[in-house]
Amino acid sequence: DTGVSQNPRHKITKRGQNVTFRCDPISEHNRLYWYRQTLGQGPEFLTYFQNEAQLEKSRLLSDRFSAERPKGSFSTLEIQRTEQGDSAMYLCASSFERGGSEKLFFGSGTQLSVL
Amino acid sequence: DQQVKQNSPSLSVQEGRISILNCDYTNSMFDYFLWYKKYPAEGPTFLISISSIKDKNEDGRFTVFLNKSAKHLSLHIVPSQPGDSAVYFCAASYGTASKLTFGTGTRLQVTL
């Protein structure tokens, strides 16, 4: 079990630049989630996929954010025209959906700093 | 609208004593509750969970209690150990979508 892997661990960018993060879930997991965490807050839901289908997006996810999960394997989260308010830890999690409640396994996150 | 609340931002407990972390929720639709533990520079790690059909779940030193009428849950750690020092998040979900709603966390410090 290699766990959920996220790259890069840290990203520093200038305001207005585009950034892309990658998440590799646990291999047998069919659900993949993106969360964002800022200082002093708990993780906030952004979006999730079941296999390759994006099933829900939070209203927190502005038009500058896009996520994909081609072929239902890894996922990417892209932020276009970054703003200082985008600075946060971006967390990916995966789970295996069995028609009921299940626990999410989180990666170590990508820390984004927008200067 | 904070649907899951952890009103104590920090807690300090002596090694060997009991740690009690509290969590309140407002959404009566929630039917599954989890506790996650987070160390600095790492993602949250699952600790223990409880379904709304139960009022207690135990796993080793960790016990979660659920009081549905009060919309309150608590995590008990007995005995507390220095390695338990971390931020603890309460989370809740409902239905078949496991989208979790998190509280703001409680930082536990276990002192020698």
Interface residues (C-beta under 8 A of the other chain):
Chain A: V4 Q6 R31 Y33 G40 Q41 G42 P43 E44 F45 Y48 L55 E56 L91 A93 S95 E97 G99 G100 S101 E102 K103 L104 F105 F106 G107 S108 G109
Chain B: V4 Q6 P9 D31 Y32 L34 Y36 A41 E42 G43 P44 T45 F46 S49 S51 F89 A91 S93 T96 A97 S98 K99 L100 T101 F102 G103 T104 G105
